[in-house]
Amino acid sequence: MNTYLKNKIRMFGQMSMVLLVFCTTSLMAQSAQHTVTGSVTSSEDGMPLPGVSIVLKGTSQGVSSDFDGNYSINVPNGNGTLVYSYLGFETQEVAVNGKTSMNIALAPGAQALDEVVVTALGIKREDKSLGYSVENVAGEELTRVAQENVLNSLSGKVAGVTLNSTGGTGSSVSMVIRGAISLSSDNQPLFVIDGVPVTNSLNNIGGFGSDNRVDYGNAVSDLDPNSIEDVSILKGPSAAALYGSRAGNGVVLITTKKAKDKEKMKVSFTTNTVFDVPYRFLEQQTRFASGLFSFSPESQGGSYLLPDVQLSGGNGGPELDRGYFAVQWNAPVDANGVPIPTELKSYPNNVKNFVQTGITTTNSLEVTNSTEFMNYRMGVTNMQNTGLVPNSDVNRNSFSLSASSSLNDKLILSTNVNVVHSYADNRPASNRGANPLQWAYSTPANIDLGLLRDYDLPGTDVLTLAPGYNNPYFLAYGVNNSYSRYRVYGNMVLDWNISPSFKLRSSYNLNSYNQTQETKMSPGYSAESNNGTYGISKTDGVETNVDLLATFTKDFGNFDFSISGVETLCTKRIQA
């Protein structure tokens, strides 16, 4: 075989190897990112079903079908089971098994139209008799994948609902039903927990010092997901007429767990731990150092001057990892005090090395019992979280009690009490300013961020790269935003069954909270003109609602008649 032919065979073999590697890489990428598309229709008439909830079983990942019943969802490695659920239809579970197209026909549920749902002020109605949409989510669905905020657990489970979080664990979460309708409000529904109205606004932003904006979490973040029996979402203003104008964006009714009649004493303990591992980061250039102009050595026709790597010069400096040298921010000096140039290297994992794995551990203990005189349930939950940002945390201790007793054959007295203590030693600032993540991302690619970890210098100085640049480790450890919030909410209800047709219900509902926010900022933050600051604030709030509800129902055989009347006295006070 001549030399020419040997070379051709060798070249063909190399090309085949490259092609094989390319194909293998492509197949691996496809297996890691598997997309399933399809449509959902009714098996009865073949019409498309918009707003069907499609959830990857065992996770909180889910989507909703569009107006034409079409959907698209990512399934890791093409393995798993998709759960299709829609109000009035039987829930269906289908294994993916590597399929990329799945068209589903849902069968109408025989019992769905006869279900009884709890509407405003605890009024029970048949689902089919309502003139508005109601969706229910069972409590076990909220804890299938542990979440510290109950709203995060609703993601992908309710059609037409949009959830947004302002930050990490412990931050505020907003909920919008059927899109925003106002430019002047946050468009959130009214939350009613066991009859207690709770406003879940996004205005709990505090902190002292320049641009030190801290999110301390909104009201629903205090709710323990382990204590929830079910959640009902009433959509549209007509669904919430009894709650007034503040329920114009809909109502979310949350019912907590209670002991059932004739249930033997039961003690249960649950524990779970969730690890939040950062895996995707903002894209940044890591090819060039900071500076005003690029650089090539004199041997390659470039400048005989050393490259400029001034931190204030943007990211147009010399190329990294090419063996170039420059005087950098931490350059050593020779015997005469002259800075010594060092090699310019890239550090692409600065932010990845700065953040840490978040850990959330939840332990819950509950006792339920039913006796001849009383049904009761007691629950205690402890949640502890260490955040993604170093030195950040959030904690919550919850106590719940529900009890009911039949005073006689016509009177039933019941109560629900929840006491919650949420607190943190440090909540990192969000947005721009004192946010540690902002300055971690602002670190030039040619600087090893880990060298800034030991930031304390003699006196009150802080190790930094240049004037105006803030050390992210200092912002994480030297700026502490702590808080402590106690919330008590619950009710006492008296039901009087005057006759089989006429009933009276009287209830007293309480929602009160006490919050203390404290900021300790050491000297070293460039935006703080006072070179450090301290501040503390306290806020108290209480709302009471006294309701008297009269209900008359009558079954005439072919149709039912029901009428209700309510009188409510509401008082609200906030003191800061």
N, C-alpha and C positions, 0 to 999 in steps of 0.2 A: 504494500500500500504506500503510495507516494506521500510526500510531506504535505502537499496541497490538500489532498483528501483527508489526511489526519487532522489538519487544522479546521477543515469544514465540519468534520464530525465533532471535534472538541467544541467549536462555536455553537453547533446545534444543541449539544448537551447542556452548555451553559444557559442558552436561551430557554430550553425546556425546564431547567431547574428554576429559573426566575419566574417562568409562567406558572410552575407548580406552586411556588411560594405565594405568588399573587392570588391564585385561585384558592389556596388554603386560607389565606388571610381574609379573602372575601367571604368564604363560607363561615369562618369564625365570627366575622362581624354580623353576618346575617343571622346566625344562631343566637347571638347575644341580643340583637334588636329584632324582635319578631312582631309584626303588626298584623292584627286581625281586623278585617273590615266586613261589613254585611248590613243587613236591614232587619228590622223587627216589624212583624205584621200581626194582625188578628187572625187566628185560625177560623174564626166564624165567618168573616166576610172578606178577608184578604186585604183589608185597609191598613195603611202604615200607621204605626203607633209612635207619635212624638213624645219625647220626655221619658222614655223607658230608662231605668237605671241599670247600667251594665257594670258590674264590679268583679274584679279578680278576687276570687274566694280566698279568704285568709289574709287579705291586705286591705288598705284603705284606698287603693288605686281604683278609680272608676270614672266613667263618662256617662253622658246621656245621649239618647238618639235625637237627631235633629227633626225638623218639621216633616221631613219625608220618611222618617223612620230609619235613616242611615246612621251608622256609627263607625268609629275607628278607635282601637285601643291597642296599646303596646303590651305584649305578654313576654316577659323575659324567657329566652330560650324556647319559646313556643310550647311550654308546659304549664299546666294549671287548669283551673276550671272557672268559667265565666258564669256569673249568676245574673239572670235577667228578671227584674221585678217591675211591676206596674200596677197601679191601683185598679182593682176590679178584675185582675187577671191572676192566674196561677203563676207562682214563681217557678222558674225553670233553670236548672243547672246543666251546663254542657261542657264536657272536657274538650280542650283545644287540640291536644295531640298533634301539634305541628301544622294544623290547618291555618290558612291565611284568609279564608272566606267562610263566614258562618251566617246563614240566613235563618232566622228564628221565627216561628209562629207561636204566639202565646194563646193559651186557651182561657176563655172567661172563667172566673172563679165562681163556683156555685154559691159559696157562702159570703163572698165579698160584699154583695149588695145588701145583705141582711145584717152586716156587722154593726154593732153599737159603738159609737165613738163619743168621747167626752168633748164638749164644746165649751163656749165661754161660761165662766162662773160655775163650772162643774155640771152643767146641764147635759144629760145623756140623750142622744138622738140616734136614730137609725141612719146609717151612712146614706142610704138611697133617698132619704127625706130632705137632705141638705141641698141648698141652692148654691153651694160653693165647694171648692176643692179642699179635701182634707187628706193629708198623708201621715201615716204612722210609722214609727221606727221603734222596734222593741229594744229593751235595755241590753239584752245579750249581744245585739248587733253593735252597740256602742263600745263594748269592752272586748270584742273579739280580737281586735288589735289595740293594745293599750295606748291611750292618749291622755295627756294631763288636762286637756281642755275638751269638754264635751262637744263643742262645735266642730273641732277638727275631726271627731269621730263621725260626724254626719256627712263628711265629704263623699260625694258620689252615691249617696243613698237616697237623696230626695230630688225629684225632678224640679227644675226651675229655680234652684237655690244656689247662690254664689257665696262662697266663703273666702275671706282674705285675712291673712295674719300679718301684723305689722312687724313681726320679728320672730325670735326663737321662743323657746319654752317660757311660759309665764307672761308673754306679751298679749296685747289685745287682739281679739278675733272678731271680725264683723261678719254679719250675715245679711244678705239682700235677697228678697223673694221676688221673682219675676222682673228683675231689673230695677234700676234707679228711676224714681219719679220726681225727685226734688234735687235742686242744685244748692239748697241752703241747709240741708240736714244730711245725716249719714245714712238715711233710708233703711234703717234697721227695724225689724218688727219688735213688738212688745213681748217680752218674755214673762210668762206666768208660771211660777214654781209652786205647785200645790195651792193654787189660788192666790199667791202673793205676786203682785206685779213688780217686775224688775226691769229697769231701763239699762240697756247694755251699750251705753254711749262710748265713744272713742276719745273722750276728753281727759282721761286720767294720765296726762303728761306732766311731769314735774322736773325737779332738778334745779340746782343752784349753780351759778357761774355762767360764763359766756358760752353759748352754743352747747350747753350740757343738757340736752333734751332726753328724758328718760321715760320709757313706757312702763308703767307699773301694773298693767293689766286691767281689764274692765270687769264688770260685775259677774258675768257668767264664768269667768276664769276661776272664781271661788267655788264653783259647784263641783262636787265629787261625782265623777261618772259612774262609780261603783254603786251609788245609791239610787240610780235612776231605774224606774220600772219601764217607762215608755215615753216617747216624745211624739206629740201631734202638732202638725204645722197647718194652721188655718190660713188659707191664701185669700187675699183680697180684703178690702175694707168692709164689705158686707158680712164677712166672717167674724168680725170683731166689733160689731156695733155696740155691744154692751160695755166695752172698755173705753169708748170715747175716741177722741181725735188722735191720741198718742198711739193708737193701734191701727192707724190708717195704712201702715205698711204690712199688715198681717200680724198674727199672733203665734207664738211658739209655746204650746202648753207642755210643761214638763211635770210628770207625775213620779214621785219617788216611791221606793219599795215599801210595802206594808205587809204585816202578817195576815195570813189567810185564815178563815174560819176553820176550826177543827183541825188545825195543823199542829203536830207535835213539836215539842221544843227542838230546835235545830241550831247548831253552832257551825259556822263556816269561816274558813280563813283562806284568803287568796293572796298571792304575791306574784309580782312580775317585774322584770327589769328590761328596759328598752335602751339600746345603744344607738346614738345618733352619730354616724361616721360620715364626715364630709368627704365627698368624692368628686364634686364638680365645682370649679372655681371660675371666676371671671378671667377671660383671656387677656393676657398682657404680653407686650413684646419683651423678650429676653435676649435679643440679638445685640443691641447697642447699649453702651453705658450712658450715664447722664453726661451732659456737656453741650457745647455750642456747635461743634463741627466734627465730622468724622475724621479718621486718621489712617494713614498708610505710612509705613517706615520709609526712610530715605532710599533704602536698597530697592524698593519697588516704585520708585518715582514719586514718593510722597514727600512730606515735610520732614525737616531735620529737627523740628520742635517736638517736645513731648506732647501727647494728646491732652486736651482740656477736659476734665471730668467734673466741672463745677456742678454742684447739686441744683443750682438755680437755673441751669442752662437747658432744662428739658431732657429729652431722650434722644438727642442727635449726636451723641458722642461717639467715640471709637468703637469698633466692633469688638465683641467679647470673644474669649476663648480662641484667640488667634496668636497668642504669645506676645501681645503688646503690653508695654509697661507704662504706668502713669503714677503721679503723686496722688494718693487717695486720701480720704478723710481721716483715716487712722494710720497713715504711713509712719513707719519708724524713722528716727533721725540718726544721723551719724555723729561722730565726736564733735563736730562743729555746729550741731543743731540743724543741719540741713536735711529736709525730708528726703527719704529714699523711695524712689519709684518701686511699685510692686505690680505683679502681673494682674491684668484685668480678666476676671473670671465672671461667669454668670451664675446666679443663684435662682433658678426657676421655681423652687419650692418654698419660697419665703413664707407665703400665706399659709400653705399646707402645714408647714412646720410651726407656725404661730398658733393656729387653732388646735383644739383638742377634741377628743371623742366625748360627746355629751352622754351622760348616764342619768336615766330617770328610774327610780325604784319606788314601787307603790306596794304597801302592805295594808290589807283590809280585813277587819274582823267584824262579823255580824251575828247577832243572836235574835231569833224569832221564836215566838211562842203564842199559843192560843189556849186560853182557859175558859172556864164557864162565865167568867165575869169580864174578861178583857183580852183583846188581841194587841200584841205589841211587837215592835222590831227596834233594836238598837244597833247602831253601826259606828265603827271607829276606823278612820283611814289616815295613814301617814304617807305623804308623797315627798320625796327628796330628789332634787335635780342639780347636777353640776353642768354648766352650760358649755357651749362650743368655744366661747371666748374665755381665756384664762381668768380665774378668780371671779367667775360669775356663778350665781346659783339662784334657786327659788325653792321654797318649801311650803307645804300646806298640811295642816292637821284639821281633820273634820270629824264632827260628832253629829249624829242624826238620831232622832227618836220619833217614832210614829206609834200612836196608840188609839184604840177605839173601845168604847164600852156601851152596851145597851142598858140604859137606865131602867127602861121598861119596854113593853111591846110597841111603843110609839116614839120614844125618845132615844136618840143615839148621839153620844158625845165623842168627838174625836179631836186629835191634835197632831200636829207635825212641827217639830222643832229642829233647826239646823244651826250649829255653831261652828264657824270656820275661822281659823287663824292662818293667814297667808303672810309670809315674811321672806326676806332675803337680806344677806349681808352686803351684796353688791349686785346691782343691775347695770350693765354697761349702757352707755349713751347710744342712742340711735341717730339716724340721719347724719348730717355732717357736723364737724366740730370736735367734740371730745370722744368721738366714736373710735375705739381702737382699730377696728377693721379698716376704716378709711385710711389710716396712716400706715397700716401694714401693706395695703395695696399701693400706697404712695411711695414706698421704699424703692429706690432705683434697682435695676436688675444686677448691677455690679457690686451690690452691698449685701453682705451676709447679715440678715435680720437678727440671727441668733446672737450676734456680738453685742446687741443692745439690751440683752436680757438683764444684765447687772448694770442698772442705770444710775444707781446712787453714787454721786461724786462727793468729795469733801465739801462740807458746808451744806447749802441748800441747792446746789447745782445738780442738774440731771443730764446724763449722757445723751447727746443728740447729734445729728449729722450736720446741721447747719442752723442758723437763726431762722425761726419761722417753721421749722420742721419739728413735729411732736413725736416723741418716742412711744410707739404703741404699747410697749410693756409698761411704761410709766402710766399711760392712760388706763391700763387694765388693773394695775395694782395701786397706783397713787391717787386715783380718783374713785372714791367709794360712794355709791348711791344705795343706801339701805332703806328698807321700809318695813312696816308692820301694820297689818290690817286685820281687824276683827269684824266679822259680819255675823249677825244673828237674824235669821228670817224663819217665819213659820206662821201657824195659824191655830185657832181653836174654833171648831165648828159644832153647831147643835142642829141636828135634823129632827123635825117633828112631822111624823106621818099622821096627819089629822084623819085622813080617810084614804082608801085605795086610790082615789083620784086627786086629792088635794094634799100638797106638801108645803111645808115652810122650812127654809134653811137660813140660819143666822150665823155669820162668821166674822171673826176679828183677825185681820192679817197684818203682820208686822215685817218690815224690812229696815234694819238699822245697821250702820257701819261706823267704825272709828279707824282712821288711818293716820299714821305718822310717817313722814318722809324726811330723810336726813342725808345731806351731802357733806363729805369731807374731802376737800381737794387740796393736796399738798402743792407747794410751790414747784413749778416746772412746766405748766401748761401755757404755751405761748399766747393763746387768745385771752387769757385771764389777766386783766390789767392790774388786779390787786395781788398778782403772784401767789395765788392760793385763795381759797374761800371756804366758808362754812355756812350752812343754812339748815334750818329745820322748820317744818310746817305740819300742822295738824288740821284734819278735816273730820267733822262729824255730820252724819246725815241720818234721818229717820223718816219713814213713810208708813202711815197706818191707813187701812181701808176697812171700814165696817160695812158689811153687806147684809141686806135682808131680801131674800129671794122667795117668791111665791110661784108655785107651779101647779097648773091644773091640766090633767090628761084624761081623755075619755076614748074608749074603744067602741065604735059604733058598728063593728063587724066588717063592713066594706071599706071603712076608712077610719083613721085615727085623728083626734083633735087634741091639740096641745097649745097652751098659752102660758107665758111666763111674764112676771113683772119683777123689777128689781129696784131697790133704793140703796144708793151708795154714798157714804160719807168718807171723803179722802182728805187727809192732812199730810203735809210734806214740809220738812225743815232741813236746811243745809247750813252749817256754820263752819267757817274756815278761820 
